[in-house]
Amino acid sequence: MGRRMGVVLALAAGLALAGCSEDWGLDQHGRPVAAEQLEGQWLVINYWAEWCSPCRGEIAQLNALAEQYRGRGVRVVGVNFDGLQGAELARASEALGIRFGVLAQDPAERLQLPPGEVLPVTYIIDAQGRLRERLLGEQTAAGLTARLRALRREES
């Protein structure tokens, strides 16, 4: 009886831990975004919309930032402000030339992000999942790089 209870408790603990790392839903191509793709890394989360001129203007900068940090512990992630899904999200992402991942499911609740009143809005999340910066308005790769360097230095 004691051994069986130990197995049940170990199984329950494993399931509880697995629940902590839920997947992040789908990307703009309909592919699953596994928890290990994003967790434990710094995230630059940008909310955008097709009708937002500054959002359109910063896409090239975000593409450059994503490329600059590829494989270096920082991921650029987009979220469509209008909640587009499926083929609409894929079309809008392609039309804007987005080359970084776009989440179909808004991570605001998961990450406890404050609501965005204006667009574009960009959040910097540290590797422990804490909100470190909320940036309003159009961003540049150079400006985001400077913020990331400063914030990451603070951690060291």
JOFENJO-V441836 format. One record per pair of residues at least 24 apart in sequence whose ideal C-beta (glycine too) atoms are under 8 Angstrom apart, sorted by the first residue. I is the first residue (numbers start at 1). GAP is how many residues later the second one is. D is the distance in Angstrom with one decimal. If there is no record, write none. Layout:
I_GAP_D / I_GAP_D
This chain:
24_79_5.9 / 24_81_6.7 / 24_83_6.5 / 24_86_7.7 / 25_78_6.0 / 25_79_5.4 / 25_80_3.4 / 26_77_7.8 / 26_78_4.5 / 26_79_7.2 / 27_74_4.9 / 27_75_6.0 / 27_76_6.5 / 27_77_6.8 / 28_50_7.9 / 28_61_4.9 / 28_62_5.1 / 28_65_4.2 / 28_70_7.2 / 28_73_7.3 / 28_74_4.0 / 28_76_6.9 / 29_61_6.2 / 30_56_7.0 / 30_60_7.4 / 33_68_6.7 / 33_70_6.4 / 37_38_7.6 / 38_37_6.0 / 38_39_7.0 / 39_90_7.1 / 40_87_5.5 / 41_32_5.3 / 41_33_6.4 / 41_34_5.2 / 41_86_5.9 / 42_31_6.0 / 42_32_4.4 / 42_33_7.3 / 42_82_6.9 / 42_83_6.7 / 42_84_5.9 / 42_85_5.6 / 42_106_6.5 / 42_109_7.9 / 42_110_7.0 / 43_31_7.6 / 43_32_5.5 / 43_33_7.9 / 43_34_5.7 / 43_80_7.6 / 43_81_7.3 / 43_82_4.1 / 44_30_6.6 / 44_31_7.2 / 44_32_4.7 / 44_33_7.0 / 44_78_6.3 / 44_79_7.6 / 44_80_5.8 / 44_81_8.0 / 44_100_6.1 / 44_104_7.4 / 45_32_5.0 / 45_33_7.7 / 45_34_6.3 / 45_62_6.8 / 45_66_7.6 / 45_68_7.5 / 45_77_6.8 / 45_78_4.5 / 45_79_7.9 / 45_80_6.4 / 46_30_7.0 / 46_31_7.3 / 46_32_5.2 / 46_33_7.2 / 46_74_6.2 / 46_75_7.7 / 46_76_4.7 / 46_93_7.5 / 47_31_7.7 / 47_32_5.0 / 47_33_7.7 / 47_34_5.0 / 47_69_5.4 / 47_72_6.2 / 47_73_6.2 / 47_74_5.0 / 47_75_7.5 / 48_30_5.9 / 48_31_7.5 / 48_32_6.5 / 48_33_6.3 / 48_48_7.3 / 48_71_6.8 / 48_72_5.6 / 49_31_6.7 / 49_32_4.3 / 49_33_5.4 / 49_70_5.7 / 50_32_7.7 / 50_42_5.2 / 50_45_7.0 / 50_46_6.8 / 52_29_7.4 / 52_67_4.4 / 52_68_6.3 / 54_65_7.2 / 54_66_5.6 / 54_83_6.4 / 54_84_4.0 / 55_41_7.9 / 55_64_5.6 / 55_65_4.5 / 55_83_7.8 / 56_40_6.0 / 57_81_5.5 / 58_62_6.0 / 58_80_4.7 / 58_81_5.4 / 58_82_7.4 / 59_37_5.1 / 59_38_5.8 / 59_39_5.8 / 60_37_7.2 / 61_78_6.3 / 61_79_5.0 / 61_80_4.5 / 61_83_7.6 / 62_36_7.7 / 62_38_6.2 / 62_77_7.4 / 62_79_7.4 / 63_34_7.1 / 63_35_7.1 / 63_36_4.6 / 63_37_6.4 / 64_77_4.3 / 65_76_4.4 / 65_79_5.4 / 65_80_6.8 / 66_33_6.6 / 66_34_4.0 / 67_32_7.6 / 68_73_6.7 / 68_77_7.0 / 69_79_7.8 / 73_54_7.0 / 74_74_6.2 / 75_25_7.8 / 75_26_7.3 / 76_24_4.2 / 76_25_7.7 / 77_24_5.4 / 77_25_7.3 / 77_26_6.0 / 77_30_7.8 / 78_24_4.0 / 78_25_7.2 / 79_24_5.4 / 79_27_5.6 / 79_28_6.9 / 79_29_7.9 / 81_35_7.3 / 81_38_5.7 / 124_24_6.7 / 124_27_6.4 / 126_25_7.0 / 126_29_6.9
